[in-house]
Amino acid sequence: MDFFWFILIGLAAGWFAGRITKGGGFGLLGDLVIGLIGALLGGFLFSEMGVGPSGLAGALITATAGAILLLLLLNLIKKTVL
């Protein structure tokens, strides 16, 4: 059941990150995939800082922060390469 919630939170985080970065996203499907990867990244970074999410809202904030960071990094790479 935890895996199911992880998927849902990651998808929601990707959608939120795409809306927050306005125009910096990779389309709906790309943002959703980035949300899943960003959820892992956010969880890793927050745990390294000694901060853990508390509850559903905390998990969503953590995943969204990771997805935004990942989107910004990917956009930076995309602009540098192209």
C-alpha positions as CSV (number, residue, x, y, z in Angstrom):
1,M,0.0,0.0,0.0
2,D,2.9,2.4,0.7
3,F,4.1,1.9,-2.9
4,F,0.6,2.9,-4.2
5,W,0.8,6.1,-2.1
6,F,4.3,6.8,-3.3
7,I,3.1,6.6,-6.9
8,L,0.1,8.9,-6.3
9,I,2.2,11.5,-4.4
10,G,4.9,11.4,-7.0
11,L,2.4,12.0,-9.8
12,A,0.7,14.8,-7.9
13,A,4.2,16.4,-7.1
14,G,5.1,16.3,-10.8
15,W,1.9,18.0,-11.8
16,F,2.4,20.7,-9.1
17,A,6.0,21.2,-10.1
18,G,5.0,21.6,-13.7
19,R,2.5,24.3,-12.7
20,I,4.9,26.1,-10.3
21,T,7.7,26.3,-12.9
22,K,5.3,27.5,-15.6
23,G,6.7,26.8,-19.0
24,G,9.7,25.0,-17.6
25,G,8.0,21.6,-17.7
26,F,8.2,18.8,-20.1
27,G,4.5,18.3,-20.8
28,L,2.0,16.5,-18.6
29,L,3.4,13.0,-19.1
30,G,7.0,14.2,-18.7
31,D,6.2,16.2,-15.5
32,L,4.5,13.2,-14.0
33,V,7.5,11.0,-14.6
34,I,9.8,13.7,-13.2
35,G,7.5,13.9,-10.2
36,L,8.1,10.2,-9.5
37,I,11.9,10.6,-9.8
38,G,11.7,13.9,-7.9
39,A,9.9,12.2,-5.0
40,L,12.9,9.9,-4.6
41,L,15.3,12.9,-4.9
42,G,13.3,15.0,-2.4
43,G,13.1,12.1,0.0
44,F,16.8,11.5,-0.2
45,L,17.8,15.1,0.1
46,F,15.5,15.8,3.0
47,S,16.7,12.7,4.9
48,E,20.3,13.7,4.3
49,M,19.4,17.1,6.0
50,G,17.8,15.2,8.9
51,V,14.3,16.3,8.0
52,G,11.6,13.7,7.4
53,P,8.2,14.3,6.0
54,S,5.3,14.0,8.4
55,G,2.0,12.7,7.0
56,L,0.6,13.1,3.6
57,A,1.1,16.8,3.3
58,G,4.7,16.5,4.3
59,A,5.3,13.8,1.8
60,L,3.7,15.9,-0.9
61,I,5.8,18.9,0.0
62,T,9.0,16.8,0.0
63,A,8.1,15.2,-3.3
64,T,7.2,18.5,-4.9
65,A,10.4,20.1,-3.7
66,G,12.4,17.3,-5.3
67,A,10.4,17.5,-8.5
68,I,10.9,21.3,-8.8
69,L,14.7,20.8,-8.2
70,L,14.8,18.1,-10.8
71,L,12.9,20.2,-13.3
72,L,15.2,23.2,-12.8
73,L,18.3,21.0,-13.2
74,L,16.9,19.4,-16.4
75,N,16.0,22.8,-17.8
76,L,19.5,24.1,-17.1
77,I,21.0,21.1,-18.8
78,K,18.6,21.4,-21.7
79,K,19.5,25.1,-22.2
80,T,23.2,24.4,-21.9
81,V,23.2,21.5,-24.4
82,L,20.9,23.2,-26.9
